[in-house]
């Protein structure tokens, strides 16, 4: 099983990537950490990691790179239905 990491550790290990997190820790709309389940340079590839979320109650994704100010990123938080 994955190890919980804070967001700085995640950014260091997966720079400029989309990261799928299980049981994330979130403050307001800021991702503070979580269990890295899947990562990719392409956001669409995160769908490949969806089956890996079965053991987590919550999940979300984040981008570890710089985001231009004119681009919006949405925070999605998902609950397991099991």
Secondary structure, DSSP 8 states (H G I E B T S, - for coil): ---EEEHHHHHHHSTT-EEEEEEEEEETTEEEEEEEEEEESSGGGGGGGGGGGTT-SEEEEEE-S---TT-------EE---
